């Protein structure tokens, strides 16, 4: 519906179109371990081909930092904009711009340390410092521990 009613008419009229995609769960499937979320080569080729068109701008948004996003995706096209850390970083003209403050980064580091200490007894936990936020992955945790893990994280 969106393609037919919104995008096709814009393309036909020569208007520019911005296509924004989330990386995890949209361009790649959700996986047990974050470092396994690699972009399928066919999807990579399709994105780079689309981004090469003069009337389309492609952007990818992720909770990951841009360096990790570039490595996992394998994207090299300068025609694709990357936004990492939920918009806290942007790849502009081949240069990463960081919009965070040192104080916020220090606070997130402290939270990561606390969570690592409190969750170290649980198997299957992956804690990621995302500079603006902390991700606690518990997909691999034992099912009977999930409720306690969520209780610790929410406090």
Buried (B, 14 or more C-beta within 10 A) or exposed (E): EEEEEEBEEEBEEEEEBEBEBEBBEEBBEEBEEBEEBEBEEEBBEEBBEBBEEEEBBBBBBBBBBBEBBBEBBEBEBEBBBBBBBBEBBBBEEEEBEBEEEEEEBEEBEEBBEEBBEEBEEBEBBBBBBBBBBBEBBBEEBEEEBBEEBEEEBEE
